[in-house]
């Protein structure tokens, strides 16, 4: 059912969010992204894990890297790198960044599935040499990875659908100073499913994917280096990364004035 009403505060806020996410004609300089200390710590941790710890660990094993492990490294490592870039440059930074963000996001969906499937097989196949505690930790991280990947996809699809809905309703409004609205839908009966809701959820899922989910293996290895049990390190460092992810999300959204 549809009805007419004058624009209220939530409509103005919605317009503000639309302005903040519109694509400028020019691209930002490459260094002028969503830089903040939380993102930087996540990048440093990820680069250390991918290009310092992992090569040293693999070379110390004294055995060839299996095809399954190579596939896992490509999936998990590639996803980690995509997250670093896609949380630094977002569509509002210019048309080239928007195109890169969208296509890298699609690639990340494939990499996420590849990394999770191969990691689960390596950890839990019969005769696996992966220690139980490490397998549990990796499975927790992999599950979080899939949940945040799917959540981010659902949120961005909802955001785009809401944009299309508002454009359609605005085009059929009877008066220029009136807005034609559908009755709002709600999440859990309380939170309106506006495009601001979907956008915040997408940003939150992507920082959750980048910092705590992709950062799980790095967190466990970092904890082991300082003498912590793997599962204790998982709990401590992943909690810290969750906090960092929430803070990074807030910083990015504040800069965009949502």
N, C-alpha and C positions, 0 to 999 in steps of 0.2 A: 504494500500500500504506500502511496506517495502523498505528500502534502507540502504546502507552501509555507515558508516562514522567512522573516527577515534575518539577514546574517547576524550572528551573535559572535561572542568572543572566540568560541572554538573554531568558527569558520575563519576568523582573522588569523588565528594561530596556524590553521591549516595552510592558509595562503603564505604565511611566513615560511613554513617548512618547504612549500613548493618553491619559493624564491631561493631559499638556501641550497636546494638541491638542483636548481636549473643549471644547464651546462653553459659555461661562458664560451665566447667565440674563440678566445685564445687559451693556449695551454700554459699552466704554471711552469716555472723553471723546475727541473727535475729534483732539485734539492729542497724545494718548498712544498713538502708534504705534511702529513699528520705526525710530525715529530713530537715526541714527548718521552720523558725518562722511562716510563713503563714499557713503551714500544722498544726503546733502545736496549733495555735490559733483556727483553725477549729475543731481540735480534742477536745480541752478543752471545747469549746462551745457545741459540740455535746454530750460529756459525761455528762456535767452539765445538759443539757436538758433531756437526756434519763434517767439518773439514779439519778438525784436530783430533778429537777423541776417536771417532769412528775409523778413520784410516789407521791410527795406531793400534786400535783394538783388533781390526781385521788382520793386519800384518803380524800381530803377535800370536795369532792362533796357529800359524804354521800349516794351514791347510787351504785348499782352493775355496773360493766363495761359490756356493751352489747357485744354480739358476733361481731357486726359490728365494734365496737371500738377496740376490741381485734385484729380482722383481720387487721385493719388499723395500729395498733401499731406494729404488727409483720412485716407487709410489709414495712412501712416507717422507723421503727427503725432498722430492719434488713438491709435495704438498706444503711442507714446511717453508720452502723458498717462496712459493706462490703467496702464502699467507703473509710473509714479511712484506712483499711488494703491495698486495692488495689492501692491506691495512694502512700502508703509508700513502698511497695514491688512490683516491676514490673518484667516482664519476664527476663530482662537482669541480674537479681540478682542471677540466678541459676535455674536448672531444677525443683526443688521442688517449688520454688516461681512461676515459669512459670505455672506449673500444677495448683497450687492453684489460681493463677490470672485468668486463663481461666475458671475454674469451678465456682469460686465465681462470675465471670462476668456473667455466664449463670444464676446462682441463682439470681443475682441482677436484671436481666431482668424480672423475675417472680415477685420478691418483688416490683419492681417499678410499675408494672401494678396493683398489689394487693393494694399497698398503695394509688395510685392515685384513683382507682375505688371506694374503700371503703371511702376514704376521701371525694370525690365528693358526694357520696350518703349521708354521714352523714351531710355534710354542706348544701345540697340543697334539701333534701327530704321534703315533706310537713310536717309542724309542727316541723321542726328542731329547736333545742334550741341554735344552734350556732349563735352568733351575726353576722349581715350582714358584718361588717368590717372585722371580723376574717375570715368569709367564703370567702370573696373576696381575702384576702391575701393568704389564704391557696390554693385557686384555682390558683392564679398566680404562687405560688411556685410549685404546682403540675404540672401545664402546662410546666414550665421550666424543671421540673424533667423528664417528658416524652420526651420533645424535646432533651435534652442532652443525655438521654438514647438511643433514636433512632439515634441521630447524632453519638454517640460513636460507636454503632453497625455498622452503615454504613461505618464509617471511617476505622474500623479495618478490615471489609470485603474487602474494597478497597485496604488496605495495603497488605493483604494476596494475593489478586489477582495480584497486581503489582509485588510482590516477585515472584509468580509463572510465570508471564509473562516474567520477566527478566531472570529467569532460563531457560525457554523454548527458548528464543531468543539466549541466550548465548550458549546453547547446539547446535544450528543450525548455529552458525556463521561459515563462511568459513575459516577464518584465526584466529589464536590465538590472534593477536594484533588488530583485528577488532571487532566491536560490531554491531550486527544486530539489528536495531531499527525499531519499528513502529513509524509513525508520532505521536508526543505527542498529547494528548487530554488536553483541558483546561477547567477550571471552570470560568464562566462568561467571557469567551473569553480571559482571561489574565493570570490566575494562572495555571501553568502546574500541572496536576494531577499525580504527582510523589508519590513514597512511602513516601518521606519526608513530603509532603503535608498531606497525609492521617494520618501519625503517629502524626504529630503536631495537627491535628484536633481531633484525638482520645484523646490525652492527654488533650487538651483544654476542650473537652466535659466532660471528667471525673472529672477534677477539677471544672468545672462549675456545674456538678451534685453534687459533694461533698459539696462545700462551699456555693454558693448562693442558689441552688435549695433545697437540703436537709436542709440547714441552715435557710430556710425561717421561719418555726415555731419557732425555737429557737431565731431568731432575733426579731420576734414580741414579744415574751414573755420577752426577755431581755429588750427591749424598754419599755414595760409596767411596768417593775420593777423600772425603773428610771423615770416614770411619763410621758412617751411619748404616744400619741395616737397610736393605733396599726398600722394604715396605714402609719403614719409618720415614726414610727419605722421601718416598712417594707422598705420604701424608703431609709432611712438613712443607716441601717445596711446591707441591701442587696447590696447597692452600694459599701459599704466597702468590703463586702465578694467577690463581683465581682472583685474588684481591687486585693484583696488578691489572688483570684484564678488565675488571669492572672500572678501575680508575682510568685506564686508557680509553675505554668506551666513553666515559663521561667527558674526558678532555676533548675527544674528537667531536662529540655532539655539541659541546659548549662552543667550540670554535665555529661550528656551522650555525649556531644560534637557534637550535631547536628548543 
